[in-house]
């Protein structure tokens, strides 16, 4: 269903006609910026916050004419601003781009979000209880809020209950089939190391646990999940792009009907920084597989053209290597890093505040290189593509979180048990 509205900007008085495609979310917060002056105009449909701010609603006269600003809004799909075309709604454009079958798959994820978004606060509290080791309220929350079970006070059972809840809650953002493939690979690699290099693998496990590295990485990953849930509105159209092969082959300008770039730019930076740290685990296992020592990198793999050897002498030293250089120091990497999982130039630009955002066009301009006082060489990306990058980076972080999870299970079920015996 679509509703037709017209709004008069409180800042400049410009009129914008608006076709709103209705989502199934009980409360639908929508936003666009006045095409004339950039004033944010917020519309909330349903729920206790229903109303309009930044503009006043005036009588809509349809069909809309070409001489008045026009915007299409929809929470669940990319939207196009410009000329009004009768019947060419965001939903109909979405169906034409990905087909009815994929629309059903996309809607299944949206339906889960529609049904659970009011419980996201309970999920965030559960993660905090786990991190703070508040085991009694943690168990109560699992059983009362999430219909789960903590079968014992052993850490492997607490972890099992936690990760079951994470899997269910974060399912709409997952890449279909990815988790099972990754877990099978991780278990295969760990069992291989346990059978062929037990002492060396044990030394690696001891170091990442004794230094607190594995636990710190787990906590960092847990902290991202609530932030992804808080970004669910601008991520909805990004999820749609999973099925849009034309867009994946060549990104085209599309817009989102929710929030702004500044709200989420640090999320991308923080996720990529976690991935950079997670790569320490990948490198350590790679060194074990190739050389039987988690600290042993391939000799001279870091040799530069000038003759300087930047090869790390330990995993500890590798942890401080810049993210953009880490993958180059892992020879014949056993882990397949996802395409576009982390754009180091975009990450650096965000980290150093070298970004400009046009609220009207939703175009992000960033300056990824060091240029002294000049900033002449810029790159551009649309907000929807940025949120797509957030989603892809999140998925990569979650893939590597599964590695953290499996290393903990190996410790609980095998390593610690053998050492205690």
VEXDREN-2710 file (C-alpha; in Angstrom, 1 decimal):
% VEXDREN-2710
k/r/px/py/pz
1/UNK/0.0/0.0/0.0
2/UNK/1.2/3.5/-0.8
3/UNK/0.0/6.8/0.7
4/UNK/0.4/10.2/-1.0
5/UNK/1.5/13.2/1.2
6/UNK/2.7/16.7/0.6
7/UNK/5.0/18.7/2.9
8/UNK/6.1/22.3/3.2
9/UNK/9.6/22.8/4.4
10/UNK/9.8/24.8/7.7
11/UNK/13.1/26.3/6.6
12/UNK/12.6/27.5/3.0
13/UNK/8.9/26.9/2.3
14/UNK/9.5/24.6/-0.6
15/UNK/6.9/22.0/-1.2
16/UNK/7.7/18.3/-1.7
17/UNK/5.3/15.7/-2.9
18/UNK/5.9/12.3/-1.3
19/UNK/4.7/8.8/-2.1
20/UNK/5.2/6.5/0.9
21/UNK/5.3/2.8/0.5
22/UNK/4.1/1.1/3.6
23/UNK/6.3/-1.4/5.4
24/UNK/5.0/-4.0/7.9
25/UNK/7.0/-2.4/10.8
26/UNK/4.7/-1.2/13.5
27/UNK/6.6/2.1/13.7
28/UNK/8.1/3.5/10.5
29/UNK/10.6/6.4/10.9
30/UNK/11.3/7.9/7.5
31/UNK/13.6/10.8/6.6
32/UNK/14.4/12.9/3.5
33/UNK/16.0/16.3/3.1
34/UNK/14.3/19.2/1.4
35/UNK/15.7/19.2/-2.1
36/UNK/15.9/23.0/-2.1
37/UNK/17.7/23.8/1.2
38/UNK/18.7/20.4/2.8
39/UNK/16.4/20.8/5.9
40/UNK/15.9/17.3/7.4
41/UNK/12.2/16.3/7.3
42/UNK/11.3/13.4/9.5
43/UNK/8.1/11.4/9.2
44/UNK/7.0/8.7/11.7
45/UNK/4.1/6.5/10.8
46/UNK/2.6/4.4/13.5
47/UNK/3.7/4.0/17.1
48/UNK/3.8/6.6/19.9
49/UNK/6.2/8.9/18.0
50/UNK/3.9/9.3/15.0
51/UNK/4.1/12.7/13.4
52/UNK/6.2/15.1/11.2
53/UNK/9.1/17.4/12.1
54/UNK/11.0/19.8/9.9
55/UNK/8.0/20.5/7.7
56/UNK/4.2/21.0/7.9
57/UNK/1.9/18.7/6.0
58/UNK/-0.4/20.3/3.4
59/UNK/-3.2/18.9/1.3
60/UNK/-1.8/16.5/-1.3
61/UNK/-3.1/17.0/-4.8
62/UNK/-2.7/13.9/-7.0
63/UNK/-1.5/12.8/-9.4
64/UNK/1.6/14.8/-8.6
65/UNK/2.9/17.2/-11.2
66/UNK/6.4/17.5/-12.6
67/UNK/7.0/21.0/-11.4
68/UNK/7.1/20.2/-7.7
69/UNK/9.8/18.3/-5.9
70/UNK/9.0/14.6/-5.5
71/UNK/10.4/11.9/-3.3
72/UNK/9.6/8.2/-3.0
73/UNK/10.0/6.7/0.5
74/UNK/10.1/3.1/1.7
75/UNK/11.9/1.6/4.7
76/UNK/12.6/-1.8/3.0
77/UNK/13.8/-0.9/-0.4
78/UNK/16.2/1.5/-2.1
79/UNK/14.3/4.6/-3.3
80/UNK/14.8/7.0/-6.2
81/UNK/14.2/10.7/-6.0
82/UNK/13.2/12.8/-9.0
83/UNK/10.3/12.6/-11.4
84/UNK/7.0/11.1/-10.2
85/UNK/5.9/8.2/-12.3
86/UNK/2.4/6.7/-11.5
87/UNK/2.7/3.1/-10.5
88/UNK/6.5/3.1/-10.5
89/UNK/6.7/2.6/-6.7
90/UNK/9.8/1.4/-4.8
91/UNK/8.2/-2.0/-4.4
92/UNK/7.5/-2.4/-8.1
93/UNK/11.0/-1.3/-8.9
94/UNK/12.4/-3.8/-6.4
95/UNK/10.4/-6.6/-7.9
96/UNK/11.6/-5.7/-11.4
97/UNK/15.2/-5.7/-10.2
98/UNK/15.4/-9.0/-8.3
99/UNK/12.2/-10.9/-9.1
100/UNK/9.3/-12.2/-7.0
101/UNK/11.1/-15.2/-5.5
102/UNK/14.0/-13.1/-4.1
103/UNK/11.4/-10.5/-2.8
104/UNK/10.0/-13.3/-0.7
105/UNK/13.4/-14.1/0.7
106/UNK/14.1/-10.5/1.4
107/UNK/10.7/-10.1/3.1
108/UNK/11.4/-13.2/5.3
109/UNK/14.3/-11.3/6.9
110/UNK/12.3/-8.1/7.2
111/UNK/9.4/-10.0/8.9
112/UNK/11.9/-11.2/11.5
113/UNK/13.1/-7.7/12.2
114/UNK/9.5/-6.4/12.3
115/UNK/8.6/-9.0/14.9
116/UNK/11.7/-8.6/17.1
117/UNK/12.9/-5.0/16.9
118/UNK/11.2/-4.1/20.2
119/UNK/13.3/-6.9/22.0
120/UNK/16.7/-5.6/20.9
121/UNK/17.2/-3.9/24.2
122/UNK/16.8/-7.2/26.1
123/UNK/19.4/-8.7/23.7
124/UNK/21.9/-6.0/24.5
125/UNK/21.3/-6.5/28.2
126/UNK/22.0/-10.2/27.8
127/UNK/25.3/-9.6/26.1
128/UNK/26.3/-7.3/29.0
129/UNK/25.4/-9.9/31.6
130/UNK/27.6/-12.4/29.8
131/UNK/30.5/-10.0/29.6
132/UNK/30.2/-9.0/33.3
133/UNK/29.8/-12.7/34.2
134/UNK/26.5/-12.2/35.9
135/UNK/25.6/-15.8/35.5
136/UNK/22.4/-16.0/37.5
137/UNK/20.6/-13.1/35.7
138/UNK/22.2/-14.3/32.4
139/UNK/20.6/-17.7/32.8
140/UNK/17.3/-16.2/33.8
141/UNK/17.3/-13.9/30.8
142/UNK/18.1/-16.8/28.5
143/UNK/15.2/-18.8/29.8
144/UNK/12.6/-16.1/30.3
145/UNK/13.3/-13.7/27.4
146/UNK/14.7/-16.0/24.7
147/UNK/13.2/-19.4/25.5
148/UNK/16.6/-21.0/25.7
149/UNK/18.4/-23.2/28.2
150/UNK/21.7/-23.1/30.0
151/UNK/22.1/-26.8/30.8
152/UNK/24.9/-26.4/33.3
153/UNK/27.3/-23.8/34.8
154/UNK/30.1/-25.0/32.6
155/UNK/31.4/-22.3/30.3
156/UNK/30.8/-24.4/27.2
157/UNK/27.2/-24.6/28.1
158/UNK/26.9/-20.9/28.8
159/UNK/28.6/-20.2/25.5
160/UNK/26.2/-22.6/23.7
161/UNK/23.2/-20.8/25.1
162/UNK/24.7/-17.4/24.2
163/UNK/25.5/-18.2/20.7
164/UNK/22.2/-19.8/20.1
165/UNK/20.5/-16.5/21.0
166/UNK/23.0/-14.6/18.8
167/UNK/22.3/-16.8/15.8
168/UNK/18.6/-16.3/16.1
169/UNK/18.7/-12.6/16.8
170/UNK/21.2/-11.7/14.1
171/UNK/19.8/-14.1/11.5
172/UNK/18.4/-11.4/9.2
173/UNK/21.8/-9.9/8.7
174/UNK/23.6/-13.2/8.0
175/UNK/24.8/-14.4/4.6
176/UNK/22.8/-17.5/3.8
177/UNK/24.8/-20.7/4.5
178/UNK/28.0/-19.0/5.5
179/UNK/28.1/-19.9/9.2
180/UNK/27.8/-23.6/8.7
181/UNK/30.6/-23.6/6.0
182/UNK/32.9/-21.6/8.2
183/UNK/32.4/-23.7/11.3
184/UNK/33.1/-26.8/9.4
185/UNK/36.3/-25.3/8.1
186/UNK/37.4/-24.1/11.5
187/UNK/36.8/-27.5/13.1
188/UNK/38.6/-29.3/10.4
189/UNK/41.7/-27.0/10.7
190/UNK/41.7/-27.3/14.5
191/UNK/41.4/-31.1/14.5
192/UNK/44.2/-31.3/12.0
193/UNK/46.4/-29.2/14.2
194/UNK/45.4/-31.1/17.3
195/UNK/46.3/-34.4/15.6
196/UNK/49.6/-33.3/13.9
197/UNK/51.0/-30.5/16.1
198/UNK/49.4/-30.9/19.5
199/UNK/52.1/-29.1/21.5
200/UNK/52.5/-26.2/19.1
201/UNK/48.8/-25.7/18.8
202/UNK/48.5/-25.9/22.6
203/UNK/51.1/-23.2/23.0
204/UNK/49.1/-21.0/20.6
205/UNK/45.9/-21.6/22.6
206/UNK/47.8/-20.8/25.8
207/UNK/49.1/-17.5/24.5
208/UNK/45.9/-16.1/23.1
209/UNK/44.2/-17.0/26.4
210/UNK/46.9/-16.0/28.9
211/UNK/47.3/-12.6/27.2
212/UNK/43.5/-12.1/27.4
213/UNK/43.5/-11.6/23.6
214/UNK/40.8/-14.2/22.8
215/UNK/38.5/-12.9/25.5
216/UNK/39.0/-9.3/24.5
217/UNK/38.2/-10.1/20.9
218/UNK/35.1/-11.9/21.9
219/UNK/33.9/-8.9/24.0
220/UNK/34.7/-6.6/21.1
221/UNK/32.6/-8.7/18.7
222/UNK/29.7/-8.9/21.2
223/UNK/29.7/-5.1/21.4
224/UNK/29.1/-4.8/17.6
225/UNK/25.8/-6.8/17.6
226/UNK/23.6/-4.2/19.3
227/UNK/25.1/-1.5/17.1
228/UNK/24.1/-3.5/14.0
229/UNK/20.6/-3.9/15.4
230/UNK/20.4/-0.1/16.0
231/UNK/21.3/0.3/12.3
232/UNK/18.5/-2.0/11.1
233/UNK/16.6/0.8/9.3
234/UNK/19.3/1.9/6.9
235/UNK/20.5/-1.7/6.6
236/UNK/17.1/-2.9/5.3
237/UNK/17.8/-1.6/1.7
238/UNK/21.4/-2.8/2.0
239/UNK/20.1/-6.3/2.7
240/UNK/18.0/-6.0/-0.5
241/UNK/21.2/-5.6/-2.5
242/UNK/22.1/-9.2/-1.6
243/UNK/19.8/-10.2/-4.5
244/UNK/20.5/-7.3/-6.9
245/UNK/23.2/-8.7/-9.2
246/UNK/23.0/-5.7/-11.5
247/UNK/23.9/-3.4/-8.6
248/UNK/26.7/-5.8/-7.5
249/UNK/28.2/-5.7/-10.9
250/UNK/28.0/-1.9/-11.2
251/UNK/26.8/0.3/-8.3
252/UNK/24.3/2.9/-9.3
253/UNK/22.9/5.8/-7.3
254/UNK/20.2/4.8/-4.9
255/UNK/19.0/6.3/-1.7
256/UNK/17.8/5.3/1.7
257/UNK/14.7/6.7/3.6
258/UNK/16.3/6.6/7.0
259/UNK/18.9/8.3/9.1
260/UNK/22.2/9.9/8.1
261/UNK/25.8/9.0/7.4
262/UNK/27.2/10.7/10.5
263/UNK/25.1/8.4/12.7
264/UNK/26.9/5.2/11.5
265/UNK/30.2/6.2/10.1
266/UNK/32.1/5.1/13.2
267/UNK/30.4/1.7/13.0
268/UNK/32.3/0.9/9.9
269/UNK/35.6/2.0/11.3
270/UNK/35.1/0.1/14.5
271/UNK/34.2/-3.1/12.7
272/UNK/37.2/-3.0/10.4
273/UNK/39.5/-2.4/13.4
274/UNK/38.1/-5.5/15.0
275/UNK/38.7/-7.5/11.8
276/UNK/42.3/-6.2/11.8
277/UNK/42.8/-7.6/15.3
278/UNK/41.0/-10.9/14.4
279/UNK/43.5/-11.4/11.6
280/UNK/46.1/-12.2/14.4
281/UNK/44.3/-15.5/14.9
282/UNK/44.3/-16.2/11.2
283/UNK/48.0/-15.5/11.0
284/UNK/48.8/-17.6/14.0
285/UNK/47.0/-20.6/12.6
286/UNK/48.5/-20.1/9.2
287/UNK/52.0/-20.1/10.7
288/UNK/51.2/-23.3/12.6
289/UNK/49.9/-24.9/9.4
290/UNK/53.0/-23.9/7.3
291/UNK/55.8/-23.9/9.9
292/UNK/54.6/-25.5/13.1
293/UNK/55.0/-22.3/15.2
294/UNK/52.4/-19.6/15.5
295/UNK/55.1/-17.0/15.8
296/UNK/57.0/-18.0/12.7
297/UNK/56.2/-16.0/9.6
298/UNK/57.6/-16.9/6.2
299/UNK/61.2/-15.5/6.0
300/UNK/61.5/-12.2/4.2
301/UNK/57.8/-12.1/3.4
302/UNK/57.9/-8.5/4.5
303/UNK/60.9/-7.5/2.4
304/UNK/60.4/-4.1/0.7
305/UNK/61.8/-2.9/-2.6
306/UNK/64.3/-0.8/-0.7
307/UNK/65.6/-3.9/1.0
308/UNK/64.1/-3.3/4.4
309/UNK/62.6/-6.4/6.0
310/UNK/59.3/-5.7/7.8
311/UNK/58.6/-9.4/8.5
312/UNK/57.2/-9.7/12.0
313/UNK/59.3/-11.7/14.4
314/UNK/56.3/-12.8/16.4
315/UNK/52.5/-12.8/16.4
316/UNK/52.7/-10.1/19.1
317/UNK/54.5/-7.9/16.6
318/UNK/52.1/-8.8/13.8
319/UNK/49.2/-7.5/15.9
320/UNK/50.6/-3.9/15.6
321/UNK/51.0/-4.1/11.8
322/UNK/48.6/-1.8/9.8
323/UNK/45.5/-3.6/8.6
324/UNK/46.2/-2.8/5.0
325/UNK/49.5/-4.7/5.2
326/UNK/48.4/-7.7/7.3
327/UNK/47.1/-9.9/4.5
328/UNK/50.4/-9.5/2.6
329/UNK/52.3/-11.0/5.5
330/UNK/50.2/-14.3/5.5
331/UNK/51.6/-16.7/2.9
332/UNK/49.0/-18.8/1.0
333/UNK/46.3/-17.8/3.5
334/UNK/44.1/-20.7/4.6
335/UNK/41.3/-18.2/5.3
336/UNK/39.4/-16.8/2.3
337/UNK/38.9/-13.1/3.0
338/UNK/35.6/-11.8/1.6
339/UNK/35.5/-9.4/-1.3
340/UNK/35.0/-5.7/-0.2
341/UNK/35.0/-6.9/3.5
342/UNK/37.1/-3.9/4.5
343/UNK/38.1/-0.9/2.4
344/UNK/41.2/0.4/4.2
345/UNK/41.1/3.8/2.4
346/UNK/37.5/4.4/3.4
347/UNK/38.3/3.3/6.9
348/UNK/41.3/5.7/7.1
349/UNK/39.2/8.6/5.7
350/UNK/36.5/8.0/8.3
351/UNK/39.1/7.6/11.1
352/UNK/40.7/11.0/10.2
353/UNK/37.4/12.9/9.6
354/UNK/38.1/13.4/5.9
355/UNK/34.6/12.9/4.8
356/UNK/31.8/15.2/3.5
357/UNK/28.2/14.2/3.3
358/UNK/25.5/15.8/1.1
359/UNK/22.2/15.2/2.9
360/UNK/20.2/15.9/-0.3
361/UNK/21.9/13.5/-2.7
362/UNK/23.2/11.1/0.1
363/UNK/26.6/11.3/-1.6
364/UNK/29.7/10.8/0.6
365/UNK/33.0/12.4/-0.5
366/UNK/36.1/11.1/1.2
367/UNK/39.8/11.8/0.9
368/UNK/41.6/8.6/1.5
369/UNK/45.2/9.8/0.9
370/UNK/47.6/12.0/2.8
371/UNK/47.9/15.2/0.7
372/UNK/49.3/17.6/3.2
373/UNK/47.4/20.9/3.1
374/UNK/45.6/20.0/-0.1
375/UNK/42.7/17.6/-0.5
376/UNK/42.3/17.3/-4.2
377/UNK/42.1/13.6/-4.8
378/UNK/38.7/12.4/-3.5
379/UNK/36.5/9.4/-3.8
380/UNK/32.7/9.2/-3.8
381/UNK/30.3/6.7/-2.4
382/UNK/26.5/6.8/-1.9
383/UNK/25.1/6.3/1.6
384/UNK/23.4/3.1/0.5
385/UNK/26.7/1.7/-0.8
386/UNK/28.3/2.7/2.5
387/UNK/25.7/0.8/4.5
388/UNK/26.3/-2.1/2.1
389/UNK/30.0/-2.0/3.1
390/UNK/29.0/-1.9/6.8
391/UNK/26.9/-5.1/6.2
392/UNK/29.7/-6.9/4.3
393/UNK/32.3/-5.9/7.0
394/UNK/29.9/-7.0/9.8
395/UNK/29.5/-10.4/8.1
396/UNK/33.3/-10.8/7.9
397/UNK/33.7/-9.9/11.5
398/UNK/31.0/-12.4/12.4
399/UNK/32.7/-15.1/10.3
400/UNK/35.9/-14.5/12.3
401/UNK/33.9/-14.4/15.5
402/UNK/32.9/-18.0/14.7
403/UNK/36.6/-18.8/14.7
404/UNK/36.9/-17.2/18.2
405/UNK/33.9/-19.3/19.3
406/UNK/35.4/-22.5/18.0
407/UNK/38.7/-21.8/19.7
408/UNK/37.0/-21.3/23.0
409/UNK/35.2/-24.7/22.5
410/UNK/38.5/-26.4/21.7
411/UNK/39.9/-24.9/24.9
412/UNK/36.9/-25.9/27.1
413/UNK/36.3/-29.4/25.7
414/UNK/39.8/-30.6/24.9
415/UNK/42.8/-28.4/25.9
416/UNK/41.7/-27.4/29.4
417/UNK/40.4/-30.9/30.1
418/UNK/43.7/-32.6/29.1
419/UNK/45.8/-30.1/31.1
420/UNK/43.7/-30.5/34.2
421/UNK/44.1/-34.3/33.9
END
